[in-house]
Amino acid sequence: MSNRIDRKFADLKGQGRKALIPFMTAGDPSPDWTVALMHCLVTKGADLLELGVPFSDPTADGPVIQAASERAIDRGVCLDSVLELVHAFREEDAETPVVLMGYLNPVERFGYERFCQASASAGVDGLLMVDCPPEEMGALRGHMDETGIHPICLVAPTTTPARRRMIAGFAAGFVYYVSFKGITGADRLDVDSLLAPIAALRESTELPVVVGFGVKDAASAAAVASCADGVVIGSALVALLADAGSQQDALGRIGRFVAPVRRAMDNTELRPADQAVS
């Protein structure tokens, strides 16, 4: 079954470009603005979108995204409404891949089969479940495969070589490398430290390698893009939107933030880990 994620990375590879993957929490700063903000992200240069499903105990997220989840939950945003937002986005954009990022509890309550069917119907392309490692994804993975949704898997600096190979063999769409030990939003990105683990990942998989955590601006995005196939930028964008006073204000903030990131990534040069890719 064809998946938009695969098509997008194939297109980007043909163009010699890297994927810009902004993260936003569904429903923050307002559920009524979310779809318009998603379209704006694409217009300003996003290649894929990572949409956070608000959850009360987001253990991998730092205070910025935790606060965004709390605000969205206070406004009544739940898994059903997130899927409704994706469906509304698909009414005007049939091509940009959408990855849901969240935690297992809401999906379990929804029901694995029903969730996958509803997600595929809405237009979801990938699922990143922070607290559901491959060993525990058996039943869910079966329904994902049936509906054409890719499991997006995390690899961390502490992941052992054997486990890294297992995760790489399990994943689909792309592999998400966490740039450092810790939670989202921390400010300790060291691009040189990414070269060896990205090279090791490339030995285990032909999937694109995407890097997230710690990317906060055009300079850090370009640096990461010089050695990875894609860059996730989340907390910095979520923080920027948090106190937007109107939808128009939020749209303007996205343009001023994302467009320079896109330009910087497109002007970057390849680093050794990337030159090794066939």
For each residue, the residues with C-beta under 8 A, 3 or more apart:
1: 148
2: 6 7 148
3: 6 7 97 125 126 148 149 150 172 173
4: 7 8 95 96 97 98 125
5: 8 9 48 97 99 125 126 150 173 174
6: 2 3 9 10 150 173
7: 2 3 4 10 11 95
8: 4 5 11 12 19 47 48 95 96 97
9: 5 6 12 13 19 173 174 208 229 230
10: 6 7 13 14
11: 7 8 14 15
12: 8 9 15 17 18 19 47 229
13: 9 10 16 229
14: 10 11
15: 11 12
16: 13
17: 12 47 265 266
18: 12 225 228 229 230 231 265 268
19: 8 9 12 47 48 174 208 210 229 230 231
20: 45 46 47 48 221 230 231 233 258 261 262 265
21: 46 47 48 49 50 99 210 212 230 231 232 233
22: 41 46 49 50 232 233 234 237 258
23: 50 51 52 65 101 212 232 233 234 235 237 238
24: 28 34 37 38 41 49 50 51 52 234 237 238 241
25: 28 51 52 54 65 68 69 72 238
26: 31 34 51 52 53 54 72 77 81 82 85
27: 30 31 34 54 71 72 75 77 81 82 85
28: 24 25 34 54 68 69 71 72 75 77 238 241 242
29: 33 71 241 242 243 244 250
30: 27 33 34 75 247
31: 26 27 34 72 75 76 77 81 85
32: 247
33: 29 30 36 37 247 250
34: 24 26 27 28 30 31 37 38 85
35: 38 39 85 88 89
36: 33 39 40 247 251
37: 24 33 34 40 41 241 247 250 251 254
38: 24 34 35 41 42 49 51 85 89 93 98
39: 35 36 42 43 89 92 93
40: 36 37 43 44 251 254 255
41: 22 24 37 38 44 45 46 49 254 258
42: 38 39 45 46 49 93 96
43: 39 40
44: 40 41 254 255 258 259 262
45: 20 41 42 258 259 261 262 263
46: 20 21 22 41 42 49 96 258 262
47: 8 12 17 19 20 21 96 97 230
48: 5 8 19 20 21 96 97 98 99 230
49: 21 22 24 38 41 42 46 96 97 98 99
50: 21 22 23 24 99 100 101 128 232 234
51: 23 24 25 26 38 82 85 86 98 99 100 101
52: 23 24 25 26 65 68 69 100 101 102 234
53: 26 79 82 100 101 102 103 106
54: 25 26 27 28 68 69 70 72 73 77 78 82
55: 58 69 73 102 103 105 106
56: 69 70 73
57: 103
58: 55 61 65 66 69 103 130
59: 103 130 131
60: 130 131 183 184
61: 58 64 65 66 69 183 184 185
62: 65 66 183 184 185 186 235
63: 66 67 185
64: 61 67 68 184 185 235 238 239 242
65: 23 25 52 58 61 62 68 69 184 185 234 235 238
66: 58 61 62 63 69 70
67: 63 64 70 71 242
68: 25 28 52 54 64 65 71 72 238 242
69: 25 28 52 54 55 56 58 61 65 66 72 73
70: 54 56 66 67 73 74
71: 27 28 29 67 68 74 75 242
72: 25 26 27 28 31 54 68 69 75 77
73: 54 55 56 69 70 76 77 78
74: 70 71
75: 27 28 30 31 71 72
76: 31 73 81
77: 26 27 28 31 54 72 73 81 82
78: 54 73 81 82 106
79: 53 82 83 102 106 107 109 110 115
80: 83 84 110
81: 26 27 31 76 77 78 84 85
82: 26 27 51 53 54 77 78 79 85 86 100
83: 79 80 86 87 118 119 122 124
84: 80 81 87 88 122
85: 26 27 31 34 35 38 51 81 82 88 89
86: 51 82 83 89 90 98 100 119 122 123 124
87: 83 84 90 91 121 122 123
88: 35 84 85 91
89: 35 38 39 85 86 92 93 98 123
90: 86 87 93 94 122 123
91: 87 88
92: 39 89
93: 38 39 42 89 90 96
94: 90 123
95: 4 7 8
96: 4 8 42 46 47 48 49 93
97: 3 4 5 8 47 48 49 125 126 173
98: 4 38 48 49 51 86 89 123 124 125 126
99: 5 21 48 49 50 51 124 125 126 127 128 152 173
100: 50 51 52 53 82 86 119 124 126 127 128
101: 23 50 51 52 53 128 130
102: 52 53 55 79 106 107 127 128 129 130
103: 53 55 57 58 59 106 107 129 130 131 132
104: 107 108 129 131 132
105: 55 108 109
106: 53 55 78 79 102 103 109 110
107: 79 102 103 104 110 112 115 129 140
108: 104 105 111 112
109: 79 105 106
110: 79 80 106 107 114 115 118
111: 108 114 115
112: 107 108 115 116 139 140 143
113: 116 117 143
114: 110 111 117 118
115: 79 107 110 111 112 118 119 143
116: 112 113 119 120 140 143 144 146 147 149
117: 113 114 120 121 143 147
118: 83 110 114 115 121 122
119: 83 86 100 115 116 122 124 127 147 149
120: 116 117 123 124 147 148 149
121: 87 117 118
122: 83 84 86 87 90 118 119
123: 86 87 89 90 94 98 120
124: 83 86 98 99 100 119 120 127 149
125: 3 4 5 97 98 99 149 150 173
126: 3 5 97 98 99 100 149 150 151 152 172 173
127: 99 100 102 119 124 144 149 150 151 152
128: 50 99 100 101 102 152 153 154 176
129: 102 103 104 107 132 137 140 151
130: 58 59 60 101 102 103 154
131: 59 60 103 104
132: 103 104 129 136 137 140
133: 136 137
134: 137 141 151 153 166 167 170
135:
136: 132 133
137: 129 132 133 134 140 141 151 170
138: 141 142
139: 112 142 143
140: 107 112 116 129 132 137 143 144
141: 134 137 138 144 145 151 170
142: 138 139 145 146
143: 112 113 115 116 117 139 140 146 147
144: 116 127 140 141 147 149 150 151
145: 141 142 148
146: 116 142 143
147: 116 117 119 120 143 144
148: 1 2 3 120 145
149: 3 116 119 120 124 125 126 127 144
150: 3 5 6 125 126 127 144 171 172 173
151: 126 127 129 134 137 141 144 170 171 172 173
152: 99 126 127 128 171 172 173 174 175 176
153: 128 134 167 168 170 171 175 176
154: 128 130 167 176 177 178
155: 159 164 167 168 175 176 177 178 197 201
156: 159 177 178 181
157: 178 179 180 181 193 197
158: 181
159: 155 156 163 164 167
160: 163 164
161: 164 165 200
162: 165 166
163: 159 160 166 167
164: 155 159 160 161 167 168 200 201 204
165: 161 162 168 169 204
166: 134 162 163 169 170
167: 134 153 154 155 159 163 164 170 171 175
168: 153 155 164 165 171 175 201 204 205 207
169: 165 166 204 205
170: 134 137 141 151 153 166 167
171: 150 151 152 153 167 168 174 175 205 207
172: 3 126 150 151 152 207
173: 3 5 6 9 97 99 125 126 150 151 152 207 208
174: 5 9 19 152 171 207 208 209 210 229 230
175: 152 153 155 167 168 171 201 205 207 208 209 210
176: 128 152 153 154 155 210 211 212 232
177: 154 155 156 194 197 198 201 209 210 211 212 228
178: 154 155 156 157 181 212 213
179: 157 189 190 193 194 211 212 213 214 215 224
180: 157 186 188 189 190 193 213 214
181: 156 157 158 178
182: 186 188 213
183: 60 61 62 186
184: 60 61 62 64 65 212 213 234 235
185: 61 62 63 64 65 234 235 239
186: 62 180 182 183 213 214
187: 214 216
188: 180 182 214
189: 179 180 213 214 215 216 220 224
190: 179 180 193 194
191: 194 195 220 223 224 226 227
192: 195
193: 157 179 180 190 196 197
194: 177 179 190 191 197 198 211 224 227 228 273
195: 191 192 198 199 227 271 272 273
196: 193 199 200 273
197: 155 157 177 193 194 200 201
198: 177 194 195 201 202 209 211 227 228 273 274
199: 195 196 202 203 272 273 276
200: 161 164 196 197 203 204
201: 155 164 168 175 177 197 198 204 205 209
202: 198 199 205 209 273 276 277
203: 199 200
204: 164 165 168 169 200 201
205: 168 169 171 175 201 202 209
206:
207: 168 171 172 173 174 175
208: 9 19 173 174 175 229 230
209: 174 175 177 198 201 202 205 228 229 230
210: 19 21 174 175 176 177 228 229 230 231 232
211: 176 177 179 194 198 215 224 228 230 231 232
212: 21 23 176 177 178 179 184 215 231 232 233 234
213: 178 179 180 182 184 186 189 232
214: 179 180 186 187 188 189 220
215: 179 189 211 212 220 221 224 231 232 233 234 236
216: 187 189 220 233 235 236
217: 220 221 236 261
218: 221 222 260 261 263 264 265
219: 222 223 264
220: 189 191 214 215 216 217 223 224
221: 20 215 217 218 224 225 231 233 261 264 265
222: 218 219 225 226 261 264 265 267 268
223: 191 219 220 226 268
224: 179 189 191 194 211 215 220 221 227 228 231
225: 18 221 222 228 230 231 265 268
226: 191 222 223 268 269 270 271 274
227: 191 194 195 198 224 270 271 272 273 274
228: 18 177 194 198 209 210 211 224 225 231 273 274
229: 9 12 13 18 19 174 208 209 210 274
230: 9 18 19 20 21 47 48 174 208 209 210 211 225
231: 18 19 20 21 210 211 212 215 221 224 225 228 265
232: 21 22 23 50 176 210 211 212 213 215
233: 20 21 22 23 212 215 216 221 236 237 261
234: 22 23 24 50 52 65 184 185 212 215 237 238
235: 23 62 64 65 184 185 216 238 239
236: 215 216 217 233 239 240 257
237: 22 23 24 233 234 240 241 254 257 258
238: 23 24 25 28 64 65 68 234 235 241 242
239: 64 185 235 236 242
240: 236 237 253 254 257
241: 24 28 29 37 237 238 244 250 253 254
242: 28 29 64 67 68 71 238 239
243: 29
244: 29 241 247 249 250 253
245: 249
246: 249 250
247: 30 32 33 36 37 244 250 251
248: 251 252
249: 244 245 246 252 253
250: 29 33 37 241 244 246 247 253 254
251: 36 37 40 247 248 254 255
252: 248 249 255 256
253: 240 241 244 249 250 256 257
254: 37 40 41 44 237 240 241 250 251 257 258
255: 40 44 251 252 258 259
256: 252 253 259 260
257: 236 237 240 253 254 260 261
258: 20 22 41 44 45 46 237 254 255 261 262
259: 44 45 255 256 262 263
260: 218 256 257 263 264
261: 20 45 217 218 221 222 233 257 258 264 265
262: 20 44 45 46 258 259 265 266
263: 45 218 259 260 266 267
264: 218 219 221 222 260 261 267 268
265: 17 18 20 218 221 222 225 231 261 262 268
266: 17 262 263
267: 222 263 264
268: 18 222 223 225 226 264 265
269: 226
270: 226 227 274 275
271: 195 226 227 274 275
272: 195 199 227 275 276
273: 194 195 196 198 199 202 227 228 276
274: 198 226 227 228 229 270 271 277
275: 270 271 272
276: 199 202 272 273
277: 202 274
278:
